[in-house]
Amino acid sequence: MTKYAPGKEQHKAKKSLGQNFLVDSTVCPRIAEKAQIDGIGVLEIGPGFGALTVELARRAEKVVAIEIDEDVIPQLLENLSEFPNVTVIQGDAMEVDLRLLLEEQFGDMPVAIVGNLPYYITSPLIMRFLEEELPVESITVMVQKEAGQRLCAVPGSRECGAVSAAVWYYSEPKILFDVRPGAFRPQPKVTSCVIRLEIRKEPSVDVNDTEWFFSVVRAAFGQRRKTALNAISALLGTGKDAVRNAMAEAGIAENARAETLTMEQFAALAENLRKK
Ligand code: SAM
């Protein structure tokens, strides 16, 4: 029984909160190392009992950790008692005003987001960090391997989806390493991986209206068995001829599917459709 993953008698892990605590003591130092946080601020999502938090606290200037489950907080605070540079906030990372929190807690300090994410909200959390354009330098998180592959898939490749386009728009993503199920308690059914998104200073493509760009991307991927032409036309309610012309002007074949389009093609297509 480790103090970072107490046995069932002390704490029954809550599946609904994605509680899989890290028990392999080699994994947390690796994540903290790869997060490149020496001397900067860290916003940690889901500290649990603090296995990763202590490794972050050893390297970062300051760590602020948001944990939803009030039952773990007393033990978490005890485990962190020798680290005065950690602040624990009880709350829901999907609900907290993160921009305000970053400003209040870190001021001008550069900040990275790090966490062994609860898997039930991996994509919504990452999308939230990206779409709100939070002032952070990078996001280094553990996710299910399949989710990691999808998030980091290059637009234009078979595995990509609307979420990959958002990841590539705002960041430069990398899959760092895999983590086996046996590294956690309770063990998840699948392999996990750690990914790192380095936030770009400027988006990867130039678009005039980001919201419209992502409406087009989401529509294109919205009906995966259809061609991009049919999916966009159905979901955006734009006439087929207009979509066909916009695609032709962007150099996209009429029968192309969304997963074959590059970021540049999506940007050109969105721009052409915006003008129609
Ligand atoms: N970091 C710990 C570790 O590696 O052992 C725990 C990781 S566990 C996969 C995910 C943690 O996120 C749990 O402690 C869970 O209670 C917490 N959590 C789940 N949903 C959350 C939310 N919406 N906001 C903040 N924390 C959440």
Boltz pocket constraint, residues with backbone or C-beta under 6 A from the ligand:
constraints:
  - pocket:
      binder: B
      contacts: [[A, 4], [A, 17], [A, 18], [A, 19], [A, 20], [A, 21], [A, 22], [A, 45], [A, 46], [A, 47], [A, 48], [A, 49], [A, 50], [A, 51], [A, 52], [A, 53], [A, 66], [A, 67], [A, 68], [A, 69], [A, 72], [A, 91], [A, 92], [A, 93], [A, 94], [A, 115], [A, 116], [A, 117], [A, 118], [A, 119], [A, 121]]
      max_distance: 6.0
